[in-house]
């Protein structure tokens, strides 16, 4: 087909605005006929009433958007009609124009108080009448647009609320699953007791704590904190938990032991995770960690510190020591420097590995709990043990920040009870 023969596109017809209905209330049949004819020529549908009572009844049935009422009418005056009109249950405001022969300040005040929107002086000038109604139409149209927008907003909020409910349900289930990653909250190995605390700030978090047996006399314990909060951090902790689970074929620290070799040492484990984060995971996340290997017969504990807060050792005499020099987080540098810690626990000693959600807890005015505050909490609760100690510590932190905790809280409590040690010479 040649271009010249192509049919021209048919332009879309412009939308024809709907005809508005005007309720005309006037006791004079002659003037009412003249006004009705003028309104119909102006593009309006017209409903006529001879007095205020009839007009009010018609308003209930027709719900007109525009009302043109005379001031002086029998039975019910225009002023009374206007008051009654405003009391009706309507889907829209309705634009009310009052016609009066005497437009003075007192009448205008009374009309406005009754609910009138505009006034017209008699005798009516046709162009002025149509101009006033056109102004009323604009107000009615704006009201309709606002009402439509409000409906869309309500619908959107309803859908958002439904979506939020689904998300909340999923996050509650995710919280249960994440809490399930910590299979055991406490354990007893000879004279050693281990207790765990895990409290996400939201539904899910990026902290993880746990322990597992390595051999008859050794156990592994860990605490890690993934950067950020929420789902992203929770997914990474879930993946890391697989590598630290009790299953020998999945636990990185136990793979060496499967073949008769020593379990992977603390520093080797940190380097394994660092390589995994940089080579296998396409993410900007990183995490801090403390992993330790404890000989629960001798009390010797070897740990690696990778950017995690310093472990706190409380000796049996009450002396408190902060161990380690810090080390670098995992997943940031290709050749990180981790800090290795070697310490021996004695009967009555306890070791606390706490996340920064404890030491960085803040009062409403921004003051941190800090290491001094943590030491005070440990001294205050020195007579408590196990989960009772951890719960009391968590309560103290919550009270300190007035319940406005912004970060996950986790801790590993290692207690070397005052019992006779079985010393094994290797």
N, C-alpha and C positions, 0 to 999 in steps of 0.2 A: 504493500500500500504506500502510495506516495504521501509525502508529508502534507501536501496541499489538500489531499482527500481525507486526511484523518479527521474524525469527528472531534469537535471541540468539547472539552470537559464541561459538563453541566454544573454551573455554580450552585452551591447549596443555598437553599432559600433561607433568608435570615429568620431567626426564631421570632415568632409573633408573641409579644408579651401578653399574658393573660388579662382578660377584662376584669377589672376590679368592680366589686359591688359597693354601691353607695346606698345606705339607708337614709331616706329623706323623710324627716318628720316635720310636718307643717300643718297647722289647723286650717289654713286657707287653701281650699281646693284649687282656686285659680292660680295662685302663686306656685302651688305645688306642681301643677301641670306645666307651667312655664319652666320651672327649674328642672323638672324631670326630662323635658324635651332637650333642654340645654345640656344636661349631663349625658344623655344617650348620644347626642351628637359629638360630645367630647370623648366617647369611647368607653363609657361606664355602663354597667348594668345597674338598674335602679329598682329598689323596693320602697313603696310609699306607705307612710303611716300618718293618720290624721291627728294623733295626739301621743303624749308620752307613754301612756299605758300600752297602747297598741304597738308602739315602736319597741318598747321593752320586750314584749312577747315575741316580736319578730326577731329581735336580737338573739333570743334564746334558740330559735329554730335555725336562723340563717347565718349567725356569727359573722356579720359584715365587717370588712376591714376598715371602711370609711363611713363615718356618720355625719350627716348634716342636719342639725336640729334647730328649730326656731326656739327663741327664749320664752315667748309667751304662748302657752298652749293650755287648753282646759284639762281638768282632771289631774294631770301631772305636768308640771312646768318643765321647760327645757333643763333648768338647773337640777330639779329633782330627778329627771330622766338621766342626766349625766352621772349623778351620784349613784343611782341604781345600776347604771351600765358598768361603772367601774367595779361594782361588787359581784358582777357575774363571773362564773368560772369560765374562762376563755382560754383558747390556745394561743391567742396573740393579744397585744395591747389594744389595738383599735384606735384609729385616729379620729378624734371627736372635734368637729367644728361647730361653734355656736353662732347662730345668726340673731342679731339684736338691732333694734332701732336706736337704742341709747347706749352707746359705748362709753362708759365713764370708768373712772378708776375703781370705784366700789364694785361695779358689775364684773369688771375684769378680774379683780381679786377673788370675788365669790366664785366666778366660773373656773378659775385656775385651781382653787381649793377643792372644787367639786370634781375636777379631773379633766376639764376641757383643755385641748391642745392649741386651739386657734380661735379667732373671732372674725366675723364678717359683719360689716355695718349694712343695714338695709337703707335704701333699695340696693339690691345686689347688682354689682357690675360683673357681667359674664366673664370677661377676661381675668378679673381678680379672683372670681370663684374657681375657675379652672387652674389658675396659678397656685392657689392655696391647696387645692386637692392634689396637684402634681407634687407639691412639697410634702404633703402627707403620704403620697405614694412612695416617695423616696425613703421616708422614715419606715414605712411598712416593709419595703423591700430590704432595707438594712436589717430590720428585725428578723425577717425571714432568713436572710443569709446567716445572721448570727445564730439563729435557732438551728439551722442546718449544720453549721460549723460545730455548735455545741453537741448536736447528736452524733456527728462524726467523732468528736472528741470522746464522748461517753462510750461509743462503740469501741474506739481504740483503747480506751482505758479498761474496758471490760475484757477485751482480748489480751491486753497486757497483764491484767490481773490473773486471767486464766493461765497465761504463759508463766507468770511468776509463781503461781501455785505449783505448776508442773516442775519448774526449776527447783523450788523449795523442797518438793518431795524427792526429786532426784538427789539434791544435795544432802538431805537427811539420810537417804540410803547410802550415798557415797561416804558420809561420816561413819556409818556403821561398818562399811567395808574397810575404811581406813583404820578405824579402831581395831578391826579384826586383824590387821597386819601385826599388831602387838599381841601375839598369841598368849603369852604368859606375862602377867603383871608382877610376878614375884617368883623367886626361886631360892632354894637352900642347897648349898654345896659345902658339906662339912661345916666348918665354923663360919662360913661366909653366907650372908643373905643379900640378895639383890632385889630392889624394889624400883618400879618404873612409874613415871607420871607423864601423861600425854594429854594436853588440853589445847585444841586448836582455838584460835581467836574467832574464826568464823565456823561455817559448817565443816570445812575441810582445811587442812593446813599443810605446811611444808616441813614439819618436824617429824622425826622418827627416832625411837629408842628401842633397844632390845638386847637380848643376850642369847647365847647358845653354848652347849658343851662342845669342847674340842677333843678332850680325852678324859681319862679317869680323874686326872688331877688339874685339868686346865679348862677354863671357860673363856669365851669371847664376849665382849660387851661393847656396845656402840651407842653413840648419840650423834645425830646429824640434823642440820638445819638448811633447807633449800632456800635460795633467795626468792623473795616475793611471797605472795600468799595465794590462796584460792586454788582453783582447779589445776592450773599449770604446775604449781609446786606440788600439789597432791599426786599428780600423775607421775612426776619424777620420783617422789618418795616411794610410790608403789613399785616402780621399776627397780629402785635401789634395794627395796626390801627383799626382792627375789634373790639378789646376790648375797644377802645376809641372812637368809632363812636357815632353818635348822636342817634342811635337806642337803645331804652331803654332795649330791650331784649338781646342785645349783649354788651352794654357798662357796664363794670365792676363797674364803679363809680355810675351808676344809678340803679343797681339791687336792692340795699337796698331800694331805693326810691320807686320802684314798689310796694313793700309790705307795704308802708306807713312809712317806717323807714327812718332815715337819709341816705343820700348818703354816700358811703364808703369814709372815710376821706383820706387825702393825704398819710399818713404813711401806712394805711391799704392797699391802692392800691399798693404801692411800695412792700410790703411784698407779696401780691398776685402774682405780676409779678415775684418776686424772686423765689417763690415756683414753679411757672409754668415753668420757665426757667430750674430749676434744676431737676424737676420731669417729665416733659412732653416732653422736647425738647432735642434731642440727638445732641447737638452742642457745640462747644467750644466758641461760640459767647457770648457776654455780652453787656449790654448797660447802658448808663448813662441817667438820667431823672430828670426833674423837673416837678412836677405836683402841681397845685395850685387850690384852691377854693376861689373865690372872691365874697364877698357880695357887689354888685355894688351900693347898696343904702348907705351903711355905709363906704365903702372903705376898709373894713377889708379883708386881704388876708392871707390865711393859705397855706403854701407850704411845700413839702418834697423835699429835695435835695439828689439825689442818684448819687454822683460822677460827676454830671454835673457842668460846670463852674458857678461861683457865679452870681446870678441875680444882676443887677446893678440898683439901685434906684437913680433917679435924682430928687431931690426936686425942688419945684417951684423957690427957690432962687438960683439954680444952684449947690447946694451941691450934691456931688455924694457919695453914699455908696455902698459897696459891701457886700451883705447879705449872711449869711450861713457860715458853717464851712466845707462843702464839702460832707460828707457822703460817703458811699461805693457804687460802681457800682452794678447793678442788674444782678444776674446770676453767681456770683463768690463764695460767701460763703453761708452756710446754715443759719447762724444767723448773718446777716449783721446789721450794725448800720447806720441808715439813719438820716439825720439832718432835724429837723422840724423848720420851720421859720414862725413867726407870725408878720405881719407888717400892719400898717394902712396907706393907701394912702390919701393924702389931695388934694384939688383942685390945679391943676397946676403940680402935680407930674406925673412922668412917670417911668415905670419899663421895663427894657430890659433884656430878657432872650436870650442870644446868645450862639451858639455852639462854640466849641474850634476851628472850622475852621476860626473863626474871630480873636480870641486872639492869635492863633498860626500861623497866616499868616506870612510868612517870606519874607524878601527882598532876591534878588539873592545871597547876601553874607551871608545869614543865620540869620539875626537879626529878632527876633519876634516882632510883634506889641504889644503884651502883654496888661495887664490891663491899663497901663498908656496911651498907644496908643488908646485904646478903649475910655478911658475917654476924650482924646483930640478930638476924632471923635464926641463924644456925645456933648461936649461943642460947637464945631464948627457948628454942625447942630441943636443946641437947638431951633432955630426959625422954624424948619421944623416939620411936624407932619405926622403921619400915614405912608402910603407907600412912600411918598416923603422922609421921614427921613430914612427909611430902604433902599431905592434905593441909596440914597446918601452915606449911610454907606457902602453898598456893593461896590459902585464905589471906595470909599476911600481905601477899603481893596484890591481891584483889582489893583489899582494904586500902593499901597504900595509894593505888591509882583510882580509888573511888569507883571501882567496877568498870572503868573505861579502859579495859585492856585492849591494846592495839596489835599485839603480836602473840604468836603461839607460845605456849609454855610447855616445856618438857624437861625431864630430869631423870638421871640414873643415880640411885643411892646404893652405894656398896658399903656394907657394914661387916667388919671383921670382929665377930663377937669374942668376948673375953673367955675363951675356952682353951683347953690344953691343945697346943699345936702338935701335929704329927710332922716332924721334920724329916724330910727325905733328902738324902745326899745323892745327887745325880753324878 
